[in-house]
Amino acid sequence: MSPDGCVFCDLARLRAAEVCIENAFCIYASTRDPRDPPDVLPGCGVIVPRAHRASPFDFTNAEWVATHELLLEAKAAWDERLAPDGYMLVWNCSPDVGHAHLHVIPRFDD
């Protein structure tokens, strides 16, 4: 998949998220669908490199550092808002997606 039409390359769309945090190499955006009931997976989001990368194995050292920084910032933001019991982190880097992204999903004991 080329960057043309890639939803993860559309920074304006990502910036419209309820929670959006950026640095020089990556962007974090919450991804909860506004049509979902309020109790369905609150706080979900993705960290996406600004450069169109097919896999995290293609990241530069700077992109890895930037991803880690955003992960800590996203965690702090959701810890303050939702106080989850933990997080699930899932990389999506399949060929059909075309743009690697890290899902950050708060987990709750209930």
PyMOL commands that set and color helices and strands:
alter all, ss='L'
color gray80, all
select helices_A, chain A and resi 11-15+56-58+61-82
alter helices_A, ss='H'
color red, helices_A
select strands_A, chain A and resi 20-22+26-30+45-49+86-92+101-107
alter strands_A, ss='S'
color yellow, strands_A
deselect
rebuild
show_as cartoon
